[in-house]
Structures are given as C-alpha cells and as structure tokens.
Amino acid sequence: MPPFTILLIDDHAMFRAGLRVLLEGRLPGVRMLEAASIDDAERLRIAAPDLLLLDIQLQEGSGLDGISAFRQRWPGIVVAVLSAWHTPRNISQALAQGVRAFIPKTAPADAVIELVEQLYQTATGSKTSARENSQQPHLQRLDLTPRQCDVLDLLCRGLSNKGIGRRLGLSENTIRWHVQNLLKLLRVSSRSEAVFVARSLGLTD
C-alpha cells in the first residue's frame, strides 16, 4: 500500500491510540493523524488527508456536523464514520451526507482492516476487478462494498455464516458482523427478510 494519510477524530484518547497501533501495524505505509474534536482537527495545518475517520458522538456534539466544513477544506476527501452509535437513524444520516462507510466500534479488528483497505481503494481511484463487476452488477449499483456484495450473494444462496466464511476465507465472527450490517442497511431484522428484500429489489438472483 502506498503512503496513505488517515485523520482520526475521536474524543477517547485510548481508542485513538489503539486504532493507530492496529492500522499502522497491519497496513504498511499508513500515516495516522489524530484530533480529539472537530475544532482540534480544523486547527491542524496539514495537507489534505486521504481518509477521514470520524466519531459521531463527540463531547462538542455530533461529528456529522463537521463533514460539510471538511469537504469545503478538502474537496473529494473520503469520509467514514467509526462509532459505537450505529443506529439505523445515524446510518441514514451519515449516508445522506456522502459518508462512504459506517464502521461500528464493536467490529472485529480484521473487518476494520478490510474496510479501511477498501476505502483506500476508493480514495486512490482503484476499481474493483471486471470479474467482480460482471458477477454482481446489481449489488455494485447499491454502492455496497465488494465484501458486502459477496456476503449478501452467498446469504441469498442459503449459506450459513460458517459456510460463507469458509467460501470467503474469513472467520465466522467477521461474517456475522457483515450480516448484521447488511440487515441494518436493508432495514430488516432477519436473514429471511434480507433475502426477500434483496430479491425483490433485484439485488441478487
């Protein structure tokens, strides 16, 4: 991975430190910058970061309130929300502001790494392979991540979390986390409802 700058805004110092160790240790070339608040981030004299990781629940208010200002300062910046407050309402508000990913703080470490890698591809203009696009065109139009496309496709084929994990080479815990996120995005409460909605919308065969 070429040099890649991430600005993390979170008011919990221990969480920032832990995430920094995780990302810098697992993703060579990543440069982490930190701020405890939106005001602190705005005072930083830095070139445009490649990725903004933003907590929603900050002491000064909602982190979502600062997105428009950051976009004016750094046009084209990729924004992702990393928060413990992953309610359907928060997810909808974040997506409405152009946030590219909503990452719960409870996500497994390998899932966070995978999503950051995908956001890196987005920020650098990398594209998914022609094979991925040709296999799942409907899912790509929904703007799900490639991994979410894979998981939803296999879920609709009736595979269990363990079966999906074996097919994709991921842990069952990571697949469970992906499925939970898909249920939230599709606004359903069960796997069977997710299959119904996905097929009704033409997202899968």
Secondary structure in CASP SS format (residue, H / E / C, confidence):
PFRMAT SS
TARGET T0000
AUTHOR 0000-0000-0000
METHOD secondary structure of the structure
MODEL  1
M C 1.00
P C 1.00
P C 1.00
F E 1.00
T E 1.00
I E 1.00
L E 1.00
L E 1.00
I E 1.00
D C 1.00
D C 1.00
H C 1.00
A H 1.00
M H 1.00
F H 1.00
R H 1.00
A H 1.00
G H 1.00
L H 1.00
R H 1.00
V H 1.00
L H 1.00
L H 1.00
E H 1.00
G H 1.00
R H 1.00
L C 1.00
P C 1.00
G C 1.00
V E 1.00
R E 1.00
M E 1.00
L E 1.00
E E 1.00
A E 1.00
A C 1.00
S C 1.00
I H 1.00
D H 1.00
D H 1.00
A H 1.00
E H 1.00
R H 1.00
L C 1.00
R C 1.00
I C 1.00
A C 1.00
A C 1.00
P C 1.00
D C 1.00
L E 1.00
L E 1.00
L E 1.00
L E 1.00
D C 1.00
I C 1.00
Q E 1.00
L E 1.00
Q C 1.00
E C 1.00
G E 1.00
S E 1.00
G H 1.00
L H 1.00
D H 1.00
G H 1.00
I H 1.00
S H 1.00
A H 1.00
F H 1.00
R H 1.00
Q H 1.00
R H 1.00
W C 1.00
P C 1.00
G C 1.00
I C 1.00
V E 1.00
V E 1.00
A E 1.00
V E 1.00
L E 1.00
S E 1.00
A C 1.00
W C 1.00
H C 1.00
T C 1.00
P H 1.00
R H 1.00
N H 1.00
I H 1.00
S H 1.00
Q H 1.00
A H 1.00
L H 1.00
A H 1.00
Q C 1.00
G C 1.00
V C 1.00
R C 1.00
A E 1.00
F E 1.00
I E 1.00
P E 1.00
K C 1.00
T C 1.00
A C 1.00
P C 1.00
A H 1.00
D H 1.00
A H 1.00
V H 1.00
I H 1.00
E H 1.00
L H 1.00
V H 1.00
E H 1.00
Q H 1.00
L H 1.00
Y H 1.00
Q H 1.00
T H 1.00
A H 1.00
T C 1.00
G C 1.00
S C 1.00
K C 1.00
T C 1.00
S C 1.00
A H 1.00
R H 1.00
E H 1.00
N H 1.00
S H 1.00
Q H 1.00
Q C 1.00
P H 1.00
H H 1.00
L H 1.00
Q H 1.00
R H 1.00
L C 1.00
D C 1.00
L C 1.00
T C 1.00
P H 1.00
R H 1.00
Q H 1.00
C H 1.00
D H 1.00
V H 1.00
L H 1.00
D H 1.00
L H 1.00
L H 1.00
C H 1.00
R C 1.00
G C 1.00
L C 1.00
S C 1.00
N H 1.00
K H 1.00
G H 1.00
I H 1.00
G H 1.00
R H 1.00
R H 1.00
L H 1.00
G C 1.00
L C 1.00
S C 1.00
E H 1.00
N H 1.00
T H 1.00
I H 1.00
R H 1.00
W H 1.00
H H 1.00
V H 1.00
Q H 1.00
N H 1.00
L H 1.00
L H 1.00
K H 1.00
L H 1.00
L H 1.00
R C 1.00
V C 1.00
S C 1.00
S C 1.00
R H 1.00
S H 1.00
E H 1.00
A H 1.00
V H 1.00
F H 1.00
V H 1.00
A H 1.00
R H 1.00
S H 1.00
L C 1.00
G C 1.00
L C 1.00
T C 1.00
D C 1.00
END
